[in-house]
Amino acid sequence: MGEDFSDLAKAGAEIAVRVTPKASRNTVVREDDVLRVYVTVVPQGGKANAAVQKFLAKELGIAKSRLTYV
C-alpha cells in the first residue's frame, strides 16, 4: 500500500504540487513541502490537469470537487 496523504486533506490547506505528465504510472511522492504527482495522461486539452485532480483527490481521500487549483 502507498503512502498516506490524508493528513493534507484539511479545509483551506494549500498544497504545492509538481506534475509530471506522460509518466509510466500514476503515483504521488512527498518531497519535503511538495507533492510530486506523476500521471500517465498527456498534457493536451486539460487532460493531465483532470487526471491530477482525480488521482490526487483519491490519494487524499476526498471528493475531486473539493480540490481547487490556485
N, CA, C and O atoms as a Tripos MOL2 file, in Angstrom:
@<TRIPOS>MOLECULE
protein
  280   279    70     0     0
PROTEIN
NO_CHARGES

@<TRIPOS>ATOM
      1 N           0.8400   -1.1910    0.0000 N.3       1 MET1
      2 CA          0.0000    0.0000    0.0000 C.3       1 MET1
      3 C           0.8710    1.2360    0.0000 C.2       1 MET1
      4 O           1.9560    1.2220    0.5820 O.2       1 MET1
      5 N           0.4190    2.3190   -0.6470 N.am      2 GLY2
      6 CA          1.1930    3.5390   -0.7830 C.3       2 GLY2
      7 C           1.1630    4.3920    0.4680 C.2       2 GLY2
      8 O           0.5620    4.0330    1.4800 O.2       2 GLY2
      9 N           1.8180    5.5120    0.3740 N.am      3 GLU3
     10 CA          1.8980    6.4510    1.4860 C.3       3 GLU3
     11 C           0.5330    7.0680    1.7700 C.2       3 GLU3
     12 O          -0.2760    7.2480    0.8600 O.2       3 GLU3
     13 N           0.2810    7.3890    3.0310 N.am      4 ASP4
     14 CA         -0.9800    8.0090    3.4410 C.3       4 ASP4
     15 C          -0.8360    9.5320    3.3790 C.2       4 ASP4
     16 O           0.0260   10.1110    4.0400 O.2       4 ASP4
     17 N          -1.6910   10.1670    2.5790 N.am      5 PHE5
     18 CA         -1.6680   11.6190    2.4280 C.3       5 PHE5
     19 C          -2.8660   12.2840    3.0810 C.2       5 PHE5
     20 O          -3.0990   13.4730    2.8630 O.2       5 PHE5
     21 N          -3.6290   11.5480    3.8750 N.am      6 SER6
     22 CA         -4.8540   12.0780    4.4720 C.3       6 SER6
     23 C          -4.5850   13.2590    5.4090 C.2       6 SER6
     24 O          -5.4850   14.0630    5.6550 O.2       6 SER6
     25 N          -3.3540   13.3760    5.9380 N.am      7 ASP7
     26 CA         -3.0250   14.4960    6.8140 C.3       7 ASP7
     27 C          -3.0630   15.8330    6.0650 C.2       7 ASP7
     28 O          -3.1490   16.8900    6.6910 O.2       7 ASP7
     29 N          -3.0000   15.7900    4.7380 N.am      8 LEU8
     30 CA         -3.0400   17.0100    3.9320 C.3       8 LEU8
     31 C          -4.4600   17.4300    3.5700 C.2       8 LEU8
     32 O          -4.6700   18.5280    3.0540 O.2       8 LEU8
     33 N          -5.4210   16.5750    3.8340 N.am      9 ALA9
     34 CA         -6.8160   16.8210    3.4380 C.3       9 ALA9
     35 C          -7.5320   17.6440    4.5050 C.2       9 ALA9
     36 O          -8.3950   17.1350    5.2190 O.2       9 ALA9
     37 N          -7.1680   18.9090    4.6020 N.am     10 LYS10
     38 CA         -7.7780   19.8210    5.5660 C.3      10 LYS10
     39 C          -8.3890   20.9960    4.8150 C.2      10 LYS10
     40 O          -7.8140   21.4790    3.8410 O.2      10 LYS10
     41 N          -9.5310   21.4470    5.2570 N.am     11 ALA11
     42 CA        -10.1950   22.5900    4.6230 C.3      11 ALA11
     43 C          -9.2740   23.8010    4.6240 C.2      11 ALA11
     44 O          -8.7070   24.1610    5.6560 O.2      11 ALA11
     45 N          -9.1290   24.4240    3.4610 N.am     12 GLY12
     46 CA         -8.3130   25.6220    3.3380 C.3      12 GLY12
     47 C          -6.8250   25.3720    3.1810 C.2      12 GLY12
     48 O          -6.0520   26.3170    3.0170 O.2      12 GLY12
     49 N          -6.4150   24.1170    3.2290 N.am     13 ALA13
     50 CA         -4.9870   23.8010    3.0940 C.3      13 ALA13
     51 C          -4.5140   24.0720    1.6750 C.2      13 ALA13
     52 O          -5.2370   23.8150    0.7120 O.2      13 ALA13
     53 N          -3.2990   24.5900    1.5500 N.am     14 GLU14
     54 CA         -2.6790   24.7890    0.2470 C.3      14 GLU14
     55 C          -1.5300   23.8090    0.1360 C.2      14 GLU14
     56 O          -0.6740   23.7290    1.0170 O.2      14 GLU14
     57 N          -1.5220   23.0670   -0.9550 N.am     15 ILE15
     58 CA         -0.5220   22.0300   -1.1710 C.3      15 ILE15
     59 C           0.2390   22.3650   -2.4450 C.2      15 ILE15
     60 O          -0.3640   22.5170   -3.5080 O.2      15 ILE15
     61 N           1.5490   22.4810   -2.3460 N.am     16 ALA16
     62 CA          2.3730   22.7160   -3.5330 C.3      16 ALA16
     63 C           2.4950   21.3870   -4.2750 C.2      16 ALA16
     64 O           2.8420   20.3600   -3.6900 O.2      16 ALA16
     65 N           2.2020   21.4280   -5.5720 N.am     17 VAL17
     66 CA          2.2020   20.2100   -6.3850 C.3      17 VAL17
     67 C           3.0690   20.4210   -7.6150 C.2      17 VAL17
     68 O           2.9820   21.4510   -8.2840 O.2      17 VAL17
     69 N           3.8890   19.4520   -7.8980 N.am     18 ARG18
     70 CA          4.7040   19.4400   -9.1210 C.3      18 ARG18
     71 C           4.2220   18.2530   -9.9440 C.2      18 ARG18
     72 O           4.2560   17.1190   -9.4670 O.2      18 ARG18
     73 N           3.7730   18.4970  -11.1760 N.am     19 VAL19
     74 CA          3.1580   17.4650  -12.0050 C.3      19 VAL19
     75 C           4.0960   17.0280  -13.1230 C.2      19 VAL19
     76 O           4.7410   17.8520  -13.7720 O.2      19 VAL19
     77 N           4.1590   15.7130  -13.3360 N.am     20 THR20
     78 CA          4.8850   15.1470  -14.4590 C.3      20 THR20
     79 C           3.9050   14.3210  -15.2790 C.2      20 THR20
     80 O           3.5010   13.2380  -14.8540 O.2      20 THR20
     81 N           3.5150   14.8230  -16.4600 N.am     21 PRO21
     82 CA          2.6190   14.0550  -17.3350 C.3      21 PRO21
     83 C           3.4080   13.0050  -18.1170 C.2      21 PRO21
     84 O           4.6390   13.0050  -18.1070 O.2      21 PRO21
     85 N           2.6910   12.1220  -18.7850 N.am     22 LYS22
     86 CA          3.2770   11.0670  -19.6130 C.3      22 LYS22
     87 C           4.2370   10.1690  -18.8270 C.2      22 LYS22
     88 O           5.2370    9.6960  -19.3660 O.2      22 LYS22
     89 N           3.9260    9.9400  -17.5580 N.am     23 ALA23
     90 CA          4.7460    9.0690  -16.7120 C.3      23 ALA23
     91 C           4.4070    7.6090  -17.0090 C.2      23 ALA23
     92 O           3.4120    7.3170  -17.6720 O.2      23 ALA23
     93 N           5.2300    6.7100  -16.5210 N.am     24 SER24
     94 CA          4.9780    5.2900  -16.7560 C.3      24 SER24
     95 C           3.8310    4.7640  -15.9110 C.2      24 SER24
     96 O           3.2050    3.7630  -16.2610 O.2      24 SER24
     97 N           3.5500    5.4430  -14.7830 N.am     25 ARG25
     98 CA          2.4200    5.0490  -13.9360 C.3      25 ARG25
     99 C           1.9640    6.2350  -13.0980 C.2      25 ARG25
    100 O           2.7140    7.1900  -12.8950 O.2      25 ARG25
    101 N           0.7310    6.1650  -12.6150 N.am     26 ASN26
    102 CA          0.1960    7.1970  -11.7330 C.3      26 ASN26
    103 C           0.7360    6.9620  -10.3310 C.2      26 ASN26
    104 O           0.6050    5.8680   -9.7810 O.2      26 ASN26
    105 N           1.3400    7.9870   -9.7610 N.am     27 THR27
    106 CA          1.8370    7.8800   -8.3950 C.3      27 THR27
    107 C           2.0170    9.2750   -7.8060 C.2      27 THR27
    108 O           2.0880   10.2680   -8.5290 O.2      27 THR27
    109 N           2.0890    9.3250   -6.4800 N.am     28 VAL28
    110 CA          2.3420   10.5720   -5.7630 C.3      28 VAL28
    111 C           3.5040   10.3310   -4.8140 C.2      28 VAL28
    112 O           3.5480    9.3200   -4.1130 O.2      28 VAL28
    113 N           4.4510   11.2760   -4.7980 N.am     29 VAL29
    114 CA          5.6090   11.1760   -3.9180 C.3      29 VAL29
    115 C           5.7200   12.4700   -3.1250 C.2      29 VAL29
    116 O           5.6380   13.5600   -3.6910 O.2      29 VAL29
    117 N           5.9070   12.3490   -1.8220 N.am     30 ARG30
    118 CA          6.0770   13.5300   -0.9770 C.3      30 ARG30
    119 C           7.5630   13.8580   -0.9050 C.2      30 ARG30
    120 O           8.3730   13.0240   -0.5000 O.2      30 ARG30
    121 N           7.9130   15.0730   -1.3000 N.am     31 GLU31
    122 CA          9.2950   15.5550   -1.2300 C.3      31 GLU31
    123 C           9.3020   16.8630   -0.4690 C.2      31 GLU31
    124 O           8.9250   17.9010   -1.0130 O.2      31 GLU31
    125 N           9.7210   16.8240    0.7710 N.am     32 ASP32
    126 CA          9.7260   17.9990    1.6500 C.3      32 ASP32
    127 C           8.3250   18.6120    1.6970 C.2      32 ASP32
    128 O           7.3930   17.9750    2.1870 O.2      32 ASP32
    129 N           8.1640   19.8380    1.1940 N.am     33 ASP33
    130 CA          6.8710   20.5290    1.2440 C.3      33 ASP33
    131 C           6.1180   20.4610   -0.0830 C.2      33 ASP33
    132 O           5.1710   21.2190   -0.2930 O.2      33 ASP33
    133 N           6.5220   19.5700   -0.9730 N.am     34 VAL34
    134 CA          5.9220   19.4770   -2.3070 C.3      34 VAL34
    135 C           5.4690   18.0500   -2.5790 C.2      34 VAL34
    136 O           6.1510   17.0900   -2.2200 O.2      34 VAL34
    137 N           4.3170   17.9230   -3.2150 N.am     35 LEU35
    138 CA          3.8750   16.6150   -3.6990 C.3      35 LEU35
    139 C           4.2180   16.5260   -5.1720 C.2      35 LEU35
    140 O           3.8410   17.3990   -5.9540 O.2      35 LEU35
    141 N           4.9220   15.4880   -5.5540 N.am     36 ARG36
    142 CA          5.2110   15.2360   -6.9680 C.3      36 ARG36
    143 C           4.1680   14.2410   -7.4380 C.2      36 ARG36
    144 O           4.0960   13.1160   -6.9430 O.2      36 ARG36
    145 N           3.3560   14.6670   -8.4050 N.am     37 VAL37
    146 CA          2.2870   13.8330   -8.9340 C.3      37 VAL37
    147 C           2.6630   13.4210  -10.3520 C.2      37 VAL37
    148 O           2.8860   14.2650  -11.2190 O.2      37 VAL37
    149 N           2.7300   12.1230  -10.5720 N.am     38 TYR38
    150 CA          3.0470   11.5640  -11.8770 C.3      38 TYR38
    151 C           1.7750   10.9500  -12.4410 C.2      38 TYR38
    152 O           1.1430   10.1180  -11.7910 O.2      38 TYR38
    153 N           1.3950   11.3600  -13.6540 N.am     39 VAL39
    154 CA          0.2100   10.7970  -14.3010 C.3      39 VAL39
    155 C           0.5840   10.3030  -15.6970 C.2      39 VAL39
    156 O           1.4870   10.8430  -16.3360 O.2      39 VAL39
    157 N          -0.1110    9.2850  -16.1530 N.am     40 THR40
    158 CA          0.1780    8.6750  -17.4500 C.3      40 THR40
    159 C          -0.4320    9.4470  -18.6140 C.2      40 THR40
    160 O          -0.1180    9.1710  -19.7710 O.2      40 THR40
    161 N          -1.2850   10.3960  -18.3240 N.am     41 VAL41
    162 CA         -2.0300   11.1350  -19.3480 C.3      41 VAL41
    163 C          -1.1440   12.2040  -19.9930 C.2      41 VAL41
    164 O          -0.2660   12.7720  -19.3440 O.2      41 VAL41
    165 N          -1.3890   12.4680  -21.2780 N.am     42 VAL42
    166 CA         -0.6470   13.5040  -21.9940 C.3      42 VAL42
    167 C          -1.1760   14.8920  -21.6360 C.2      42 VAL42
    168 O          -2.3610   15.0430  -21.3380 O.2      42 VAL42
    169 N          -0.3020   15.9170  -21.6630 N.am     43 PRO43
    170 CA         -0.7300   17.2740  -21.3360 C.3      43 PRO43
    171 C          -1.3760   17.9490  -22.5460 C.2      43 PRO43
    172 O          -0.7890   18.8330  -23.1690 O.2      43 PRO43
    173 N          -2.5700   17.5220  -22.8570 N.am     44 GLN44
    174 CA         -3.2520   18.0250  -24.0460 C.3      44 GLN44
    175 C          -4.7090   18.3100  -23.7050 C.2      44 GLN44
    176 O          -5.4230   17.4290  -23.2250 O.2      44 GLN44
    177 N          -5.1440   19.5290  -23.9500 N.am     45 GLY45
    178 CA         -6.5430   19.8860  -23.7460 C.3      45 GLY45
    179 C          -7.0380   19.7470  -22.3160 C.2      45 GLY45
    180 O          -8.2200   19.4880  -22.0910 O.2      45 GLY45
    181 N          -6.1440   19.9180  -21.3450 N.am     46 GLY46
    182 CA         -6.5450   19.8220  -19.9420 C.3      46 GLY46
    183 C          -6.6790   18.4060  -19.4080 C.2      46 GLY46
    184 O          -7.1060   18.2150  -18.2700 O.2      46 GLY46
    185 N          -6.3220   17.4060  -20.2130 N.am     47 LYS47
    186 CA         -6.4510   16.0070  -19.7800 C.3      47 LYS47
    187 C          -5.5590   15.6960  -18.5840 C.2      47 LYS47
    188 O          -5.9820   15.0070  -17.6560 O.2      47 LYS47
    189 N          -4.3370   16.1940  -18.6010 N.am     48 ALA48
    190 CA         -3.4160   15.9260  -17.4880 C.3      48 ALA48
    191 C          -3.9140   16.5850  -16.2090 C.2      48 ALA48
    192 O          -3.8470   15.9790  -15.1390 O.2      48 ALA48
    193 N          -4.4170   17.8260  -16.3010 N.am     49 ASN49
    194 CA         -4.9420   18.5080  -15.1140 C.3      49 ASN49
    195 C          -6.1190   17.7420  -14.5180 C.2      49 ASN49
    196 O          -6.2140   17.5950  -13.3000 O.2      49 ASN49
    197 N          -7.0050   17.2610  -15.3660 N.am     50 ALA50
    198 CA         -8.1590   16.4850  -14.8890 C.3      50 ALA50
    199 C          -7.7010   15.1940  -14.2230 C.2      50 ALA50
    200 O          -8.2520   14.7870  -13.2010 O.2      50 ALA50
    201 N          -6.6940   14.5550  -14.8040 N.am     51 ALA51
    202 CA         -6.1820   13.3110  -14.2410 C.3      51 ALA51
    203 C          -5.5240   13.5570  -12.8860 C.2      51 ALA51
    204 O          -5.6760   12.7560  -11.9630 O.2      51 ALA51
    205 N          -4.7950   14.6610  -12.7700 N.am     52 VAL52
    206 CA         -4.1540   15.0100  -11.4960 C.3      52 VAL52
    207 C          -5.2120   15.2600  -10.4310 C.2      52 VAL52
    208 O          -5.0910   14.7690   -9.3090 O.2      52 VAL52
    209 N          -6.2430   16.0150  -10.7730 N.am     53 GLN53
    210 CA         -7.3060   16.3140   -9.8130 C.3      53 GLN53
    211 C          -7.9670   15.0280   -9.3260 C.2      53 GLN53
    212 O          -8.1680   14.8470   -8.1250 O.2      53 GLN53
    213 N          -8.3010   14.1430  -10.2470 N.am     54 LYS54
    214 CA         -8.9640   12.8900   -9.8890 C.3      54 LYS54
    215 C          -8.0500   12.0040   -9.0450 C.2      54 LYS54
    216 O          -8.4730   11.4760   -8.0170 O.2      54 LYS54
    217 N          -6.8100   11.8430   -9.4720 N.am     55 PHE55
    218 CA         -5.8750   10.9660   -8.7690 C.3      55 PHE55
    219 C          -5.5020   11.5240   -7.3990 C.2      55 PHE55
    220 O          -5.4590   10.7810   -6.4190 O.2      55 PHE55
    221 N          -5.2310   12.8280   -7.3240 N.am     56 LEU56
    222 CA         -4.8530   13.4330   -6.0520 C.3      56 LEU56
    223 C          -6.0070   13.3780   -5.0510 C.2      56 LEU56
    224 O          -5.7860   13.1280   -3.8660 O.2      56 LEU56
    225 N          -7.2200   13.6080   -5.5140 N.am     57 ALA57
    226 CA         -8.3880   13.5090   -4.6280 C.3      57 ALA57
    227 C          -8.5140   12.1020   -4.0620 C.2      57 ALA57
    228 O          -8.8120   11.9260   -2.8800 O.2      57 ALA57
    229 N          -8.2890   11.1070   -4.9020 N.am     58 LYS58
    230 CA         -8.3480    9.7190   -4.4420 C.3      58 LYS58
    231 C          -7.2870    9.4570   -3.3750 C.2      58 LYS58
    232 O          -7.5660    8.8250   -2.3560 O.2      58 LYS58
    233 N          -6.0680    9.9470   -3.6150 N.am     59 GLU59
    234 CA         -4.9760    9.7390   -2.6590 C.3      59 GLU59
    235 C          -5.2160   10.4810   -1.3410 C.2      59 GLU59
    236 O          -4.8050   10.0110   -0.2800 O.2      59 GLU59
    237 N          -5.8820   11.6390   -1.4090 N.am     60 LEU60
    238 CA         -6.1780   12.4130   -0.2010 C.3      60 LEU60
    239 C          -7.4240   11.9070    0.5090 C.2      60 LEU60
    240 O          -7.6610   12.2410    1.6700 O.2      60 LEU60
    241 N          -8.2220   11.1020   -0.1890 N.am     61 GLY61
    242 CA         -9.4510   10.5770    0.4120 C.3      61 GLY61
    243 C         -10.5780   11.5900    0.4380 C.2      61 GLY61
    244 O         -11.4110   11.5660    1.3440 O.2      61 GLY61
    245 N         -10.6150   12.4850   -0.5500 N.am     62 ILE62
    246 CA        -11.6750   13.4890   -0.6210 C.3      62 ILE62
    247 C         -12.2830   13.4850   -2.0230 C.2      62 ILE62
    248 O         -11.7390   12.8740   -2.9420 O.2      62 ILE62
    249 N         -13.4170   14.1720   -2.1760 N.am     63 ALA63
    250 CA        -14.0580   14.2880   -3.4850 C.3      63 ALA63
    251 C         -13.2410   15.2360   -4.3600 C.2      63 ALA63
    252 O         -12.7000   16.2270   -3.8680 O.2      63 ALA63
    253 N         -13.1490   14.9370   -5.6550 N.am     64 LYS64
    254 CA        -12.3520   15.7890   -6.5440 C.3      64 LYS64
    255 C         -12.9120   17.2000   -6.6470 C.2      64 LYS64
    256 O         -12.1740   18.1340   -6.9610 O.2      64 LYS64
    257 N         -14.1860   17.3680   -6.3900 N.am     65 SER65
    258 CA        -14.7870   18.7000   -6.4180 C.3      65 SER65
    259 C         -14.3070   19.5720   -5.2550 C.2      65 SER65
    260 O         -14.5060   20.7870   -5.2700 O.2      65 SER65
    261 N         -13.6790   18.9640   -4.2560 N.am     66 ARG66
    262 CA        -13.1740   19.7130   -3.1100 C.3      66 ARG66
    263 C         -11.7850   20.3140   -3.3600 C.2      66 ARG66
    264 O         -11.3100   21.1320   -2.5730 O.2      66 ARG66
    265 N         -11.1350   19.9030   -4.4610 N.am     67 LEU67
    266 CA         -9.8230   20.4220   -4.8130 C.3      67 LEU67
    267 C          -9.9650   21.6270   -5.7310 C.2      67 LEU67
    268 O         -10.7630   21.6120   -6.6680 O.2      67 LEU67
    269 N          -9.1940   22.6630   -5.4600 N.am     68 THR68
    270 CA         -9.2100   23.8650   -6.2740 C.3      68 THR68
    271 C          -7.7820   24.2130   -6.6500 C.2      68 THR68
    272 O          -6.8960   24.2320   -5.7970 O.2      68 THR68
    273 N          -7.5560   24.4910   -7.9460 N.am     69 TYR69
    274 CA         -6.2310   24.9320   -8.3840 C.3      69 TYR69
    275 C          -6.0740   26.4110   -8.1120 C.2      69 TYR69
    276 O          -6.9950   27.1960   -8.3390 O.2      69 TYR69
    277 N          -4.9030   26.7910   -7.6250 N.am     70 VAL70
    278 CA         -4.6100   28.1960   -7.3570 C.3      70 VAL70
    279 C          -3.4350   28.6110   -8.2320 C.2      70 VAL70
    280 O          -3.0030   29.7630   -8.1810 O.2      70 VAL70
@<TRIPOS>BOND
     1     1     2 1
     2     2     3 1
     3     3     4 2
     4     3     5 am
     5     5     6 1
     6     6     7 1
     7     7     8 2
     8     7     9 am
     9     9    10 1
    10    10    11 1
    11    11    12 2
    12    11    13 am
    13    13    14 1
    14    14    15 1
    15    15    16 2
    16    15    17 am
    17    17    18 1
    18    18    19 1
    19    19    20 2
    20    19    21 am
    21    21    22 1
    22    22    23 1
    23    23    24 2
    24    23    25 am
    25    25    26 1
    26    26    27 1
    27    27    28 2
    28    27    29 am
    29    29    30 1
    30    30    31 1
    31    31    32 2
    32    31    33 am
    33    33    34 1
    34    34    35 1
    35    35    36 2
    36    35    37 am
    37    37    38 1
    38    38    39 1
    39    39    40 2
    40    39    41 am
    41    41    42 1
    42    42    43 1
    43    43    44 2
    44    43    45 am
    45    45    46 1
    46    46    47 1
    47    47    48 2
    48    47    49 am
    49    49    50 1
    50    50    51 1
    51    51    52 2
    52    51    53 am
    53    53    54 1
    54    54    55 1
    55    55    56 2
    56    55    57 am
    57    57    58 1
    58    58    59 1
    59    59    60 2
    60    59    61 am
    61    61    62 1
    62    62    63 1
    63    63    64 2
    64    63    65 am
    65    65    66 1
    66    66    67 1
    67    67    68 2
    68    67    69 am
    69    69    70 1
    70    70    71 1
    71    71    72 2
    72    71    73 am
    73    73    74 1
    74    74    75 1
    75    75    76 2
    76    75    77 am
    77    77    78 1
    78    78    79 1
    79    79    80 2
    80    79    81 am
    81    81    82 1
    82    82    83 1
    83    83    84 2
    84    83    85 am
    85    85    86 1
    86    86    87 1
    87    87    88 2
    88    87    89 am
    89    89    90 1
    90    90    91 1
    91    91    92 2
    92    91    93 am
    93    93    94 1
    94    94    95 1
    95    95    96 2
    96    95    97 am
    97    97    98 1
    98    98    99 1
    99    99   100 2
   100    99   101 am
   101   101   102 1
   102   102   103 1
   103   103   104 2
   104   103   105 am
   105   105   106 1
   106   106   107 1
   107   107   108 2
   108   107   109 am
   109   109   110 1
   110   110   111 1
   111   111   112 2
   112   111   113 am
   113   113   114 1
   114   114   115 1
   115   115   116 2
   116   115   117 am
   117   117   118 1
   118   118   119 1
   119   119   120 2
   120   119   121 am
   121   121   122 1
   122   122   123 1
   123   123   124 2
   124   123   125 am
   125   125   126 1
   126   126   127 1
   127   127   128 2
   128   127   129 am
   129   129   130 1
   130   130   131 1
   131   131   132 2
   132   131   133 am
   133   133   134 1
   134   134   135 1
   135   135   136 2
   136   135   137 am
   137   137   138 1
   138   138   139 1
   139   139   140 2
   140   139   141 am
   141   141   142 1
   142   142   143 1
   143   143   144 2
   144   143   145 am
   145   145   146 1
   146   146   147 1
   147   147   148 2
   148   147   149 am
   149   149   150 1
   150   150   151 1
   151   151   152 2
   152   151   153 am
   153   153   154 1
   154   154   155 1
   155   155   156 2
   156   155   157 am
   157   157   158 1
   158   158   159 1
   159   159   160 2
   160   159   161 am
   161   161   162 1
   162   162   163 1
   163   163   164 2
   164   163   165 am
   165   165   166 1
   166   166   167 1
   167   167   168 2
   168   167   169 am
   169   169   170 1
   170   170   171 1
   171   171   172 2
   172   171   173 am
   173   173   174 1
   174   174   175 1
   175   175   176 2
   176   175   177 am
   177   177   178 1
   178   178   179 1
   179   179   180 2
   180   179   181 am
   181   181   182 1
   182   182   183 1
   183   183   184 2
   184   183   185 am
   185   185   186 1
   186   186   187 1
   187   187   188 2
   188   187   189 am
   189   189   190 1
   190   190   191 1
   191   191   192 2
   192   191   193 am
   193   193   194 1
   194   194   195 1
   195   195   196 2
   196   195   197 am
   197   197   198 1
   198   198   199 1
   199   199   200 2
   200   199   201 am
   201   201   202 1
   202   202   203 1
   203   203   204 2
   204   203   205 am
   205   205   206 1
   206   206   207 1
   207   207   208 2
   208   207   209 am
   209   209   210 1
   210   210   211 1
   211   211   212 2
   212   211   213 am
   213   213   214 1
   214   214   215 1
   215   215   216 2
   216   215   217 am
   217   217   218 1
   218   218   219 1
   219   219   220 2
   220   219   221 am
   221   221   222 1
   222   222   223 1
   223   223   224 2
   224   223   225 am
   225   225   226 1
   226   226   227 1
   227   227   228 2
   228   227   229 am
   229   229   230 1
   230   230   231 1
   231   231   232 2
   232   231   233 am
   233   233   234 1
   234   234   235 1
   235   235   236 2
   236   235   237 am
   237   237   238 1
   238   238   239 1
   239   239   240 2
   240   239   241 am
   241   241   242 1
   242   242   243 1
   243   243   244 2
   244   243   245 am
   245   245   246 1
   246   246   247 1
   247   247   248 2
   248   247   249 am
   249   249   250 1
   250   250   251 1
   251   251   252 2
   252   251   253 am
   253   253   254 1
   254   254   255 1
   255   255   256 2
   256   255   257 am
   257   257   258 1
   258   258   259 1
   259   259   260 2
   260   259   261 am
   261   261   262 1
   262   262   263 1
   263   263   264 2
   264   263   265 am
   265   265   266 1
   266   266   267 1
   267   267   268 2
   268   267   269 am
   269   269   270 1
   270   270   271 1
   271   271   272 2
   272   271   273 am
   273   273   274 1
   274   274   275 1
   275   275   276 2
   276   275   277 am
   277   277   278 1
   278   278   279 1
   279   279   280 2
@<TRIPOS>SUBSTRUCTURE
     1 MET1         2 RESIDUE 1 A MET
     2 GLY2         6 RESIDUE 1 A GLY
     3 GLU3        10 RESIDUE 1 A GLU
     4 ASP4        14 RESIDUE 1 A ASP
     5 PHE5        18 RESIDUE 1 A PHE
     6 SER6        22 RESIDUE 1 A SER
     7 ASP7        26 RESIDUE 1 A ASP
     8 LEU8        30 RESIDUE 1 A LEU
     9 ALA9        34 RESIDUE 1 A ALA
    10 LYS10       38 RESIDUE 1 A LYS
    11 ALA11       42 RESIDUE 1 A ALA
    12 GLY12       46 RESIDUE 1 A GLY
    13 ALA13       50 RESIDUE 1 A ALA
    14 GLU14       54 RESIDUE 1 A GLU
    15 ILE15       58 RESIDUE 1 A ILE
    16 ALA16       62 RESIDUE 1 A ALA
    17 VAL17       66 RESIDUE 1 A VAL
    18 ARG18       70 RESIDUE 1 A ARG
    19 VAL19       74 RESIDUE 1 A VAL
    20 THR20       78 RESIDUE 1 A THR
    21 PRO21       82 RESIDUE 1 A PRO
    22 LYS22       86 RESIDUE 1 A LYS
    23 ALA23       90 RESIDUE 1 A ALA
    24 SER24       94 RESIDUE 1 A SER
    25 ARG25       98 RESIDUE 1 A ARG
    26 ASN26      102 RESIDUE 1 A ASN
    27 THR27      106 RESIDUE 1 A THR
    28 VAL28      110 RESIDUE 1 A VAL
    29 VAL29      114 RESIDUE 1 A VAL
    30 ARG30      118 RESIDUE 1 A ARG
    31 GLU31      122 RESIDUE 1 A GLU
    32 ASP32      126 RESIDUE 1 A ASP
    33 ASP33      130 RESIDUE 1 A ASP
    34 VAL34      134 RESIDUE 1 A VAL
    35 LEU35      138 RESIDUE 1 A LEU
    36 ARG36      142 RESIDUE 1 A ARG
    37 VAL37      146 RESIDUE 1 A VAL
    38 TYR38      150 RESIDUE 1 A TYR
    39 VAL39      154 RESIDUE 1 A VAL
    40 THR40      158 RESIDUE 1 A THR
    41 VAL41      162 RESIDUE 1 A VAL
    42 VAL42      166 RESIDUE 1 A VAL
    43 PRO43      170 RESIDUE 1 A PRO
    44 GLN44      174 RESIDUE 1 A GLN
    45 GLY45      178 RESIDUE 1 A GLY
    46 GLY46      182 RESIDUE 1 A GLY
    47 LYS47      186 RESIDUE 1 A LYS
    48 ALA48      190 RESIDUE 1 A ALA
    49 ASN49      194 RESIDUE 1 A ASN
    50 ALA50      198 RESIDUE 1 A ALA
    51 ALA51      202 RESIDUE 1 A ALA
    52 VAL52      206 RESIDUE 1 A VAL
    53 GLN53      210 RESIDUE 1 A GLN
    54 LYS54      214 RESIDUE 1 A LYS
    55 PHE55      218 RESIDUE 1 A PHE
    56 LEU56      222 RESIDUE 1 A LEU
    57 ALA57      226 RESIDUE 1 A ALA
    58 LYS58      230 RESIDUE 1 A LYS
    59 GLU59      234 RESIDUE 1 A GLU
    60 LEU60      238 RESIDUE 1 A LEU
    61 GLY61      242 RESIDUE 1 A GLY
    62 ILE62      246 RESIDUE 1 A ILE
    63 ALA63      250 RESIDUE 1 A ALA
    64 LYS64      254 RESIDUE 1 A LYS
    65 SER65      258 RESIDUE 1 A SER
    66 ARG66      262 RESIDUE 1 A ARG
    67 LEU67      266 RESIDUE 1 A LEU
    68 THR68      270 RESIDUE 1 A THR
    69 TYR69      274 RESIDUE 1 A TYR
    70 VAL70      278 RESIDUE 1 A VAL
